[in-house]
Structures are given as structure tokens and as C-alpha cells.
Amino acid sequence: MTYRRSLARTGIFAVVYALATFAGRATVMDDANLSLVWPAAGVAAIWFCRQRHSPLRWADAVALGLITVAVNTATKASAPMAVIFVAANLAQAFVFVSLIGRWRPRLWGAGGTEPLRSPPDLWALMAAAFGATVAGAAVGPSVVWLVTGAYSWTTTSVWLSRNTASILVVGAVGFCLGPWLTRGPAAWQDSLRWLKGVPGRKIAEYAALIVCSTAAYLAGFAYSHGLPLAFLLIGVTVWAGTRLATSFVVIHNLFAGVIVVLFTLDGTGPFADIGNHASRAVVAQLFVMLTAVIGLSLALGRDERSALLAELAAEKAELGQQREQASERAELLRAIIDSTADGLAVVDADGRVTLRNPAAVRLLGGQTSPAGGFFHLDGTPLENHEMPHTRALAGEDLNDVHILVRNPGVPEGRVISVRAAALEDGAGRRSAVILFHDATAERRHRDELTNFAGVVAHDLLNPVTTIEGFSDFAGEALAALPDGPEVDEARDGLARVHRAAGRMRLLIDGLLAYTTARDATVATVPVDLGQVVTEVTVARLDAAIAAGLPVPRFTVGDLPTVQADPVLIRQLLDNLIGNAVKYTAPGVTPEVTVTAEPDDDLVRIRIADNGIGVPAGQHEAIFGNFHRAHPTAKYAGTGLGLAICKRIVERHGGTIGADDDPGGGSIFTFTIPPVPGSAQVSFSRAEEQSWGDPLR
């Protein structure tokens, strides 16, 4: 807030306060300087609320003090009494600002921007008004008592009633109309638009209320002829509070209070007959407060209910929109599920199918129950504990499990690939979500391709064997001839043929091994990994000694017994250990460490070496088909060895990966299930093994 704006507001409020002070002094009832009303109290409350953040608050206090002294002394009040009134009015204003700011900080003038909205706002206004007038009375009448030596309870009661009524009535006008007035020209434009939108019957009701209010006040005060007709005013107040805008109600209350005061001062109306001036003032103020509270409580209660209804309507509309969106999403999801070519079914814990799409019905041959018609690929029926939904509900995740479906709907049988997992809803109920995919054609194609690859690979071995045999025979024949250029050239050509045949044999063996690892039936039994590693390492030691190569050093820990296919697990370890020995720099003695450690419900096998390592960025690619990490190096291979390892591990439900060894070389790890019911392996003690130290 700028200093100019602050001073402008101070000037405006000072003028209004001066007028209110003159009006209050004009209602003095006797020589005791008792005013019937004191509207200046309400003006001061709104003034200091509005200027609560002003940088020149001292100017407001000075202006209020000067006006109070000037008006009171001009209306025959003594200078000491005028000073006392200044202190009392300032105390009253500051206490009101403090209380209303603490109890209703969101209200306009109390730190916020909102008008009076609900009955609790009215109760807070009344409590703050009463608390402020008590503070003013503690300063005003109490200081007068200290000066004069006589305390007047009459003066105190008049002070409390008239100032409380003034702050309540005038303050309600300020708190209701203040937010509208601060908007400037835009407020008037909005008001004009509002008036244009008000129905004619509503305008007629406003006019009727004004006429009825005028008639009621005239009947109650001007033409009552001594009859107690003031109750008529309660009726029009209730009418205004229940039917018309709150801003109109506060203005109605203000004018009603002015009429009551004017008639009472004129000596007419039901309160003019009260002989005691103080009692007359108190009763008149209580009547004004009562009508104001009735009208405001009804109007604010109606506004609060309207706001709550509007909020409920908005929430209902939002909920309706959310339900509509949820319904649209559900329909879209249903359409997607129904249109997909793969089957989807949801089976609850009791084995009931709660959801299935048309594809699931078609793939299962019209089967509507999860039991019956399901077989292993060898034709043996699936037991209940082997059913996909049973295994999923037991906590097992099924991924690409092939089963055979045969029933009257699919008499020829159909191979389906099944994926299943457990799903728990918000209430804790578990269900199995099952996906079906028709794998019949894929299975047939794969079997045909596997058979073709096996036949081709097997048949190719014959010419390779023939080539190797005749090249050996020719080599022996050339060995008997004397050396010469032609003989040397022939020997070199035969060596090339022999090496090419060896590479061809290696490739064919790799293809056969990959086919076996991919499609052969996995028959798992307890396998002693320590025994398998012993056999593999001994074979590698023998091969190195026979070839005149550096003898590898093996460090083997205590290895557990696992549940695996003995043929495939031997092939897996032979490939990994063989790679560790083969991919070693020239002149370096291979060092290989094989250990085991627990990994949740599996066993993790770790094979570390001191070889040449895996190039950066190829730690995942090396497990692809025909991928060679070192294609330019002089290391024989087809690029299928690690692909075979990956397939073997995956068929056992595990994972495989490669990392760099911080000390140089590589670390290959894979997981495999232990024997069911066996204790988990612990971190084992590694033992160094060599040719001279038999493996244990």
C-alpha cells in the first residue's frame, strides 16, 4: 500500500467518522452526556480494520483523536471527558481489529478478502464487538470513575449496549459491502449485470419488502397509539433474511436501526414510554441488535446452505463425470480385451472364472471351467495343482508354459502358451490372471525346423568327416615326399582344408547343441554341482597338458546340490569354464574361480577368470546368437556358446549375466533352483585346485 493511498483512505474514513460522531452526539438524552446511539464505534472498527496494513497507522490514530476531541468539545463535553473518550475509542478499535483478525483472518478487513459467509462469521463478529466494547468500557467509564470518584453502572450499561450494537450493525455493513467496494468500477458493472439478470418477480419482492417494512415501522412506532406492535418488525426481518440477498439484509438492518433511534428520540414508539433515559437507550439498542442478529443469522445460514448445496452439486457433477469417464474407460477396456486375438481369463481363489474374453473361449474350445481338458505335451492330464490358475494363486509366475488343450470343442488338440500371475484387489481377494496364446502353429513350425536342423547337421557331418579323413590321408602321403615348392604349397592347402573342415564341424556341433538346449525336454533331478565341476575341470586340465598349453589353476568353493537337467547343466558349466580358460591372453596361466551363494529362493553360481574380458557395451549382446565379442582375435568359436548357456539357464527358471572383474578378467553368474527342501547354501570357502592338488 502506497503512502498516497493510505492518506486518501485516512481522509475518507476521517470524514465518515466525524459525521458519525456528530450523529451520535446529536442523540444525547440528558445532561449526563449519554447518547442513545454511537455509530462512530462501528465506523472506527471498519476504519482500523481496513487500515491494519497501512504504513501510516499512527495518522489514523491521530485523526480519530482529533475528531473525537473536536466534536465532543463542540457539543459541550469537557476537555478531560473528550480525552477519555479518545483513549476509550482507540482501545475499542484496536481490540476489535486484534480479535477479528485472530478469529476470522479470511474476512475482508481482517487480513483476507472474503465477506461474511456463514453464521460462525456472525458469531465471531458479535464476540469481537462485545470484547471491544468491554475494553472501551474498561477505559471510558473506569477512567471517569477515577477522575470523578463516582462509578456509574448506568453509563457502563449504555456504553456496552450502544457500542456493541453499533459495531454489529455498521460492522456487518462494512464486512459485507467492503469486498464489493474495493473492486472499484468493476463492482458497479457486475452489479448492473446482476440487476439485469434478476427476474422481475424478484425485483417485485424487494419492492414489496421495502413497502411492508416501511408500513411495519410506521405501525410499530408512529401510529401504534400505545399498542405493542414492534413484533411486526420481526416478521419483515425474517422475510428479508430468508428470501433476499445478505447485502440487502445488512442495509435493511441499518435503516431499521436508524428508524428506531429517530422515532425514539422524537418521543414516539414503544421505547419512548420508558421513563429512564438509560433504560430507554439499552432497550432500544437491544432491539436493534436482536433484529440485526435474526436477519443476519437467517441470511448467512441460507448462504451457507446454498454454498454447501452448490459444493455438493459440483461434487456430484464431478463424480458423475468421473463415473462416466470410468464407464467409458471400462467399455474401451472391454472392447480391447474382446477384440484381442489372445485369450484372457480371470479365475478367483475358488476356481470360478470371473472374466474371460471371446478369444479365451475360442482357444479353449468353449471350455467354461478351468478344470478338465488340459494336458501335458506328452498327453498326460494336468493335475489340479499343476493347473495354471492354481500355480499362480500359489505365488508362482508362469511365463510361456505350453500345455495341450483337447476337448469336444478342440478334438484334434491345440497347444497354447500360458502366462499367469496372481492379482490382489483392494479388499485383499486374490485372483489369477491368465493369458492364452495359440502356439500350435509355432510349435509345429519349431518342431519341423528343429528336426530339419538336426537332420541337416547330422547329414553334414558325413561329408565333413570324409573331408577330414581324405585330407589326413593326403597329408600323410605328402609327408613321404621330399620337400619342394610344390609339395609345400600342397601341404599348406591341405592344412587350410583341414582347418576349414574343423570349423565346419565346430559350427555343426554348436547348432546341434543349441537345438538341444532350446527344445530338448528338461528332466530335472538333484545334481551335485561339485561333482560336475570336478569332471569339467579335470577334462580341461587334461586338454591343456595334452596340447602343451599353460596348465589352468582352478579355485572351487563348496558347491550345492541343485535341481537341474544333468546333461544341460554339464553343458552349461563346460561352456562357461571352457570360455574362461580359452579367452586368456597368450602366455598367461588361466585362473578360474567357481563359487556359490544364496540368492532369494535360488542359488547363484559365480565363475570368475583372469582373461581378456568383455568389450565395453557388449555384456548383454554376447548372449545373442552368433555374436562374437572378439571377432578379430585368434580365438576359435561360432558365437553360439553363450547363447546356449542363456537358453539352458532360462529353461531352468534362472538368469545369467556378465560383469567385469575389478582385478581384471570377467565374472559370469547364473541362478538355478536348489533341491526342494534343502537348506540354502552359505558363502563357501574357496579351495585352490591344480593338476598337483586333486579336486575334492
N, C-alpha and C positions, 0 to 999 in steps of 0.2 A: 504494500500500500504506500503510495507517494504522500509526501507532506501536504501537497496542494489538495489532494482528495481528502485526506484526513481533516484538514482545516475546514474544507467545504462541508463535510458531514457534521463536524462540530458546530458550525454555524447554523445548519438546518435544525439539528436537534435542540440547540440552544433556543431558537425561536419557538419551536413547538413546546419546549419545557416552560418557557416564560408564559406562553398563553395558558398552558395547563395550570401553572402556579396561580395566575390571576383568576382563572376559573375556580380553583379550589378556595382561594381567599374570598371569593365572592359568595361562598356558601357558609360563611361564618354565622353561627346561630345565636351567639350571645357575647357578652363581654369577656368570656373566658377564652376567646380566640379559637373556639372549636369549630372546625369546618365539617360540613356534612359529608363531603367527598374530598378526595385528594388525588385527582388524575395524574398529577405530576409524578407520583410514585411509580405508576406504570410506565410513563414516558421515560423516566430515569432508568428503569430496568432495561427497557429496549435500547436506550441510548448507549449505556455502558456495555451491553451485550454486543451490539454492533461494532463498537469501537474497541473490543477486547484485544485486537492485534494492532491497534493504531500506535505509531511511533510517538504520538503526542497525547498520550492519555492524561498527562498532567494538565493539558489545556482543557480537556473535558471537565476534570475536577474543578479547575479554577472557574470555568464558565458556569458550572452548576452552582458553585458557592456564591459567585457574584450575583447571579439571577435570584437566588433564594434570599440573600440579604436585601437586595434592592426591592423585590416585590413585597417581602414581609414588612420592611420598614415603611414602604409606601402605603401599606394597608394597616398602619397604626400598630404594628408589632414592635416591641422594644428591640434595640440592637442586640442585647445579650440573648434574647429569645431567638432572634434571626440566626445568630452564630450557632446556637444549639441545634436549630433546625438544619443548618448546613451539615454539621457533623452527623446528625441522625440520618439525613437523606443519603450522604455519601456512604456511611456504613451499610445502610439498607441496600443500596445499589451494588456495592462490591460483594456483599454476602450473596445476593441473588445471582450475580454472574458466576461466582465460585460454585454454588450449589447446582445450578442448572448445567453448568459445564461438566461437573463431575457425574451427574446422574443421567443426562441426555446429551452427550457430546456430539451426536449426529444432527441435532436440531440447528436450524439456521440461527445464527447469533450465539450459539453455544459452542461453536467450533466446526459445525457441519453445514450442510446446505439443505436439509430436509425440513418441511413444515410439520406441524402437529399431525400425526397419522393414526394414533390409537389411544384408547383410554389410559394406558400406562403413561403416555406422554402428558396427558392432562393431570394425572395424579402427581407426577413429578413437578409439573408447573405449580400446582397448588401447594405442594410441600415446600418448594423453593420460595414461593411467595410468602407463606406463613413464616418460614425460617428467617427470611429477610426482614419482615416487619417486626419479628421478635427482636432481632438485632437492632433495628431502628428504635424500637420502644425502649430497649435497654440503654440507648444513648440519649434519646429525647426526653421522655418523662423522668427518667432516672436522674439526668443532669439537672433538670428543672427542680426536682426534689432536693438535690444537693444545694442548689442556689437559693431556693425559697424556704427550704426546711419543711415543706408540706408535700406529701406524695398523694397524687390523685389517681385512684383506680379508675375513675370515670374517664379521665383523659387517656389512660393506657388502653382501656377497652375500645374507646373511639378510634385511637391510633391503630390498634390491631385490626379492627373490622374494616375501616375505610381504606387503609393502605393495602391490606390483603385483597380486598375486592378490586381496588384499582389495578394492582399488578396482574390479578387474574383476568380481568376483562380487557384492559388495554394490552397486557402482555399476550393474550390469546390472539388479538388482532395483529400484533406485530409478528408473532411466530407463524401465523397462517398466511399473512399477506407479504411478509418480508421477502421470502424467496421469489415471489412474483414481481415485486417492485424492483429488486436488484437486477432483473433481466433487462430493464430499460424499455426501449421502443418495441423490442420483440415480444414483450409480455402483452402490450396492448394489441399487437397484431394477432397473437394467439387468442386473446380474449374475444376479439371481433370474429375470428373464425369459429370460436366456440359458440358465440351467440347465434351465428348463422346456422349452426348445426343443431341448436336446441329446438325440439318440437314446439309447435305453437301451444299445445296443451300444457307444456311445462312452464312456458312464459306466463300463461294464464294462471297457473298455480302460484307462481311467485307473486303476481299482482294480487291474487286473492288473499294470500297470506299477509301482504302489506296492508290491505284494506281491513282484514279481520284483526290484525294486530293493533291497528290504529283504533278500531272500534272497541276492542277489549280494553285497551289502556284508558280510553276516554270513559268507558263504562266503569272501570275499576277505580279511577282517580278523579275524573272531572264530574261525572254525573251519578256517582254512587249513592248520594243522599244518605250517607251513613251506613249503607249496606256493605258487608264484607265481600265485594266482588273481585278481589285481587286474584282469586283462584282461576279466573278466566285467562289470566296471563300464562299460567302453567300450560293450559291447553294449546295456545298458539306456539309456545316454546317447544312443546313436544312435537307438534306438527312440523315446525321448521327443522328440528333435529332429526326426525325420521325420514323426511322427504327431500330436503333441499341441500344444496352444497354447503360444506363446512365453512367456507369463506363467507357465505351469506349469513350463516348462523352466528358467527362471531360479530359481524356488523349489526345484526339484529339484536344481539345481546347488548352491544354498546349503546345503541339508540334506546333500547328499552331502559337501560340504567339511567341514561340522561333524562328520559321522560319521568321516571320515578323520582329522581332528585328534583327536577324542576317543579313538579306538582307538589312535592312535599315542602319545598321552600315556599311555594305560593300559599301553603296552608290548606291545600285540598288533598283528598285521597285518604286511604285508611291509616297512613302513618302520621298524618298531620294532627290527628287527635291525641297523639301521645304527648302528654304534658311536659315530660322531662326531655330536654334537648339532647342529652347524651343517649338516652334510651331510644329516642327517635332516630338518631344517626346510626346506632348499632343495628336496630331492626331494619331500617331501610337498606343498609349495606348487606345484611344477611339475606334479605330478599333478592337483591341484585345478584349476589353470589350464587344463591340457590337456583335461580332461573338460568344463570350462565352455565353452572355445572350440569344441570339437566339437559340443556340444549347441546352443550359440547359433548357430554358423555354419549348421548344418543347419536349425534352426528359422527363422532370419531369411532364409536362401536360399529356403526354401519359401514364406515370407510374401511375399518379393519376387516370386517366380514367380506366386503367386496374385494379387498385385496387378496384375502385368503381364497375366495372363490375363483378369482382370476388366476391366482397361482395354481390352484388345483386344476382349473380348466387347462392351463398351459401344460401342467404335468400330464394331465390326461391326454391332451393332444400329442404331447411328445411320446408318451407311452404308446398311443395308438399308432403314431408314425413308426416307432421302433418295432411294434408288433407287425405292422405292415411290411417294414423292411425285412424283419426276421422271416415273415411268411414268404416274401419274395426270394430271399436267400435260400430258404428251405425248398421252395419249388425249383429254384435253379439247381441246387444241390441234388435234389431228387431227379431232375431231368438229366443232369450229368451222370449220375450213378446209373440211371436206367438206360442211358444211351451208350455207356462204355461197353466195349467188347469183352472185357474181363469180368468175371463174376465177383460179387461182393456179398458177404453174409455176416451177420452178427448173431452170435449164439450166447445166451445168458448162462449163468452158473448152473441152472437146472437142465441145460441141454435143449432149451426151446429156441427156435430160430425167431428172432425179433425183427430182423430186417434181411431182405435179400433182393437183388435186382433180377430182371429177366434173364440176363446173361448167366447168372448163377444157376437158375432153374434149367436153362438150356444145357449148360455144360454138365450138370449133374443128372441129365436125363429126366428132368421133372421130379427129382428127389426133393422132398419137402422136410425130411428129417435128417439130422446129422448122423444118424446111425444106420448101418446097413448099406451094402453095395460098394464098399471101399476095400481095396486090396493092395497088398504089396505088388511090386512089379513082377515078382515071381508067381503071383496068383494066390498067395495065402492071404486070408482075410485079415483086416486090421482089427486088433483087439480094442476094447473100449479105451484103455489107457494110451493106445497108440493113435487115437483119433486126433486130428489137428486141433480141434477146439479144446480137447482135454489137455493136450500138451501145452497149449497157450495159456489156459487158465492155471496150469501148474507153475507158470512162470517161465516157460521156455519160449524163445523166439524162433519161429520156423522161417527159413529162408530158402525158397526154391526146393522144397521137398516134393518129390514126384510120387504120386500114388495112382493107382489104377481104379477107374470107376466102371463098374459093369452092373447093369440092372435092365429091366424090361425097356426102359427108355433108351438105353445105350447097350444093346445086346452084343455088339462087336467089341465093346470096351473103348475107353478113352483114357489116355494118360494126361493128367492135369498136374501143373506145377502149383504148389500151395505155399502161400506166405501167411503167417498167423502171428498175432500178438495180443496180449491182454490189454484191456481198456477199462479204466475205473471212472465212474461218473461222480458227480458231486455228492451223492448220497452214500458213496462207498461200495456200490454194487459193481461187481466185475463182470465183464463180458469179453468174449473172444471175437476179434475182428479178423475175418479170413478172406483172402484174395485168391481167386482161382484163375488160372491161365491155361488154355488148351495147348498142351505141349506134345500132342500126338504126332503132328507132322514134324515138329522139330526133333522129337525123339527118333522118329523113323529116319529122318534125314541124317541125323547124327550117327545112328547105328550103321546106316548104309555107308556113310563117309568113313566111319571108323573101320568097318570091315574092308572097305576098299583100300584105306591107307595101310591096314595090316597086310592085306594080300599083296599090294604093290611093294611094300617094304620087304616082305618076305621073299617075293619073287626077284627083287632087285639084288638080294644078297647072293643069289646064284651067279649071275654074271660078274659081280664084284669078286666073289671067291675065285672064279675062273681067271679073271684078270690078274689077281694077286698070285695065283698058282703059276700061270704061264710066265709072268714077269719074274718070279723067283727062279723058274726053270731056265729062262733065258739068261738071267743074271749069273747063274751057276755056269752055264755054257760059256759066257763071255769071260768069266773069271779064269777059264783054262787057256784063253788066247793070250798071245804076247801083247804087251802094251803098245798102243799106237793111237794116232789121232782118231781114226775111225772107230776103233774099239772104245776109246774114252768117251767119244760122243754117244755111242750106243749105250754104254753103261749109264751115262748121265740121263739119257732119255728114258731108260728103264726105271731109274730111280724116281724120275718125275711121275711116271705111270704108277709106280708102286705107292708113292705118296698120295696121288690123286685117288687111287682106289681106297687107301686108308681113310682119307677124308670122307669119301662116299660111304664107307662102312660106318664111320662115326656118325654121320648125318642120319643114316637109316636107323642105327641103334637109338639115336636121340628121338626120332619120330616114333619108333615103337614104344620107347619109354614114356614119351608124352601121352601117347594114346592110352597106355596102361594107367598112367596116373590120372587121366581125365575120366575114363569110362569104366575101368575095372571095378567090380563090386568090392566095397570096403568091408572086410571081415575083421572087426576089431577084437583083440584078445589082450590079456595082460602081457606086456613086452618089457623085459629088463633092458633099459637103455644102456646101462653099464656094460652088459654083455655085448650088445650090438656095437657100441663104440669101440670096445676092445677088438672085435673082429675086423672092423673097418680100419682102425689104426694099424693093426698088425699087417693087414694087407698093404697099406701104404708104405710101411717100413720095408716090407719085402720088395715092393716095386722099386723103391728108391735105391736099395742096396744092389738089386739086380741091374739097374740102369746106371749105376756109378754116380748117382746124384747125392747131394748132401742129405744125411740122414735126418729126417724131421724129429723135433722134440715135441712130445705131446704132454700137456698137463690136464689131467682129467679129475674132476671132482666126483663126489658121491652122487650118482645119478639115480633117479627114482624109477619105479616101475610104472608104466603108463598104459592107457587103453588105446591101442593102435593096431593097424594092419601091419604085421611083421615085415612083409615084403616091401610095402611102400615106405615104412619108417626107415628101413635099412637103406633104401634107395635115396631117401631124403638126406640122411646123415652122410652117406657116401659122397653125394654131390657136394654138400657144404664143406666137408672136411677135405675132399679132393680139391675143390677150388682154393681152399686156404693154403694147401701145400703147393698147388700149381702156380698161383699168381704171386710168386715171390721173386724179388729181384735176383739177378744172376749172382752167384757166389754167396748168397745169404742163406743161412740154415733156417728152414721153416720152423716157426714156433707157434703151436696151436694150443689154445686153452678151451676146454669144454666144461661148463658148469651148469648148474640148475638152481632155480629159485622159485618160490611160490608167486603166483600172480592171480589173486582172487580165487576163482574156482579152477584155475588151470595151472599148468606148470610151464615156466618159461626156461627154454634152453638157450644158452649163450655160447657162441663159438667165436672166439677172438683170435686174430692172427697178426703177424708182423709183415704182411705182404705189401703190395704196391698200392692198395686202397682202391676206392671207387672215385672216379672223377666227380667234381662238384656238380650238383644238379641232376645226377643220374641215379640217386639212391632208390628211387621208385621205378624208374624206367628199366633198370636191369632185370626186373622180374617180368618184363614183356617177352613175347615170342620173338626169337631170333635177334634179340638185342645183345650186342657185344660192347662192353664198356671200353675195351682197348682193342679196336679193330686193326690198328696198325702195328701193335706189338706182336712179337713172335710167340703167341700163346695159342695152342690149338683149341678149337671149340666151335660149337654150332649156334650158340646163343639160346639154346633150349634148356640148359641145365637149371637155371634159377626159375624159369617158367614152370618146369616140372616140380621144383621144390614148392613153389607157391600153390600149385594145384593140389599137391599132396596135403599141405598144411590146411588149406581151406576145406578139403574133403573130410578132415578130422575136426572141423569146427574151430580152428585156430587162426592166428595171423602171423605174418612173417615180415621182417623189415631189416634194413641195413643202416649202420651208422659208422662214422669214422672213429677209430680208436685214438684217444688223445696222445698215446705213446707211439703212434704210427701203425698203419695197417687198418683193418676193418673189423667190425663186430656184427655178426649176423645173429639175430634172435628169432625164435619162433615159439608159439604156445601150442600146447597139446593137452588134452584132458588126462588127469591121473586115473588110476584104477578106482572105480567107485567104492567109497567106504574107506579108502586108505588115508592115512594121515598125510597132511601136506608136507612137502619137502622143506627142509630148512636150508639156510645158507651153508653150503657144503665146504669141506676142507679140500682144497685143490692139491692133488698129488702129481709130482713131475714123473713123466713116463718117457722112457727112451728104449733104444734097442737093448741096452745092457740092463735095464731095470724092467722086468716083466710087468705087464699091465695087471692090475688087481681089480 
